[in-house]
Amino acid sequence: MKKTTIWLLTIIMVITFTSLLYMQLIYTKNVVELRDEQFTQGVKRSLNAVSRSLELAETKQYLLNDMLQSDMPAMGRNSFTIMIGADDEDDSGLGSMSLLPGKSWRERIRDQYTYKRALLDEVVLSLISQSNSLPIQERADSALVSDMLKTELASNGITLPFEFAVVNRMGAVVYKTHNYNVNLDNDRNTFVQVLFPSDSRARVNYLKVYFPDKRDYLIHSIKVIIPSMILTIILLVMFIYTIIVAFRQKKLTEMKNDFINNMTHEFKTPISSISLAAQMLNDNSVRKSPKMLEHISGVINDETKRLRFQVEKVLQMSMFNNQKATLRLQEVDANSVIQGIINTFKLKVERYGGQLNAELNAEDAIIAVDEMHFTNVIFNLLDNAVKYRDEERPLQLSVSTADVSDSHLQIVIADNGIGIRKDDLKRIFDKFYRVSTGNRHDVKGFGLGLAYVKKMVNEFDGEITAESELGKETKFIIKLPLTKI
Ligand code: ADP
């Protein structure tokens, strides 16, 4: 896939996902608002009904009291109630009116109606005057208000727990439920209802109600949307991951192509040298000169060695494909193996005018490794130090071993080469990774050496880290577990 195609796909998908999420958010917001509105309407209806019920209850109570009083003549009654009482008895009052001669039933009913209206007027008047003088906590008893609220809210489909308070015109609390929070008085979620709206303005009281769990209730209403949002987010994460993989894969393909190019180049040079030597051998004059023959055999020898080294590297790469490398672990003395490598490598370093110092100070250096691969590891690191040396100054290469703890051996390989930038340092152990900048990239490589080194060190249960300063030095530190004898 082309890079531009991946980018195009990314942009389209990002736009799609953001729109999807945006639409879901808008929908959620609408649902919450609608639910909030329904809730508010329900509460308002309930509060209205409570206020109305209180008024009705008060009126009923008054009438009841009035009737009770009328049943007890001793307690004193007004003129109308006497008449009500009289109405009950057959021999006096209105009851006796029916006995009056000449009055039609029509007139009798009219009389009765007039009388009852007057009675009601009287009741209403005294109701207004009496109730006005009663304190609000008696007119709207807290238990009664609580019950009424519960019933009315339930009939409007609201079963949430609530807290309420009755406050007077000045805002002072007359009574409140235990958990009513006065600080939330002016909150937009506190509902207010005037109690006994017919009272004079000076004596007006308010019922304030709020629902501590209202938020949860609203959130509950969007529960169905949450899974779809989570799914969208999961989809988005998966998509981002896929794009990252696509980019990585693209990079890996490029690296593999580089690798093939390099490999071809690395193989071509020794092959052409050998074929040139073979052609020379065909020449009679060459064959007659033993000096020339010696030279040609030397060239063939060197070039085959080089070829073998390249093949070895490709083989090292193939190790990555095997899930588990087949290693022959054996106990070896790291000091003596390293010493052996140094002896052969010293010449190479000196040929470049450099110096190779060894400080193999570890007293206990017995480790369990595959000797062939361990040698390759040390060799690769030394070889890199030579490859990436700074041409401006003679190479100073040092190898040291030390016991850092009772259980671990530390091997440090340090050089004064071109160094590695911090960003690259993080990636040099990646497969096919090569530092793309710097003046040394006339040096051919596969970007596999360090990946192989790391894999092997890990196979030996050890770890490797690199420290470097650009233009100054590079240090590789290997820690390997000691085998206890
Ligand atoms: P290769 O040498 O084939 O490129 P390696 O995996 O051995 O691959 O190294 C990866 C990169 O790390 C190299 O391309 C090089 O830039 C950098 N590097 C490795 N060793 C050194 C070193 N001693 N000094 C400076 N740079 C180094």
Boltz pocket constraint, residues with backbone or C-beta under 6 A from the ligand:
constraints:
  - pocket:
      binder: B
      contacts: [[A, 380], [A, 381], [A, 384], [A, 385], [A, 387], [A, 388], [A, 415], [A, 417], [A, 418], [A, 419], [A, 420], [A, 428], [A, 430], [A, 433], [A, 434], [A, 435], [A, 444], [A, 445], [A, 446], [A, 447], [A, 448], [A, 449], [A, 450], [A, 451], [A, 474]]
      max_distance: 6.0
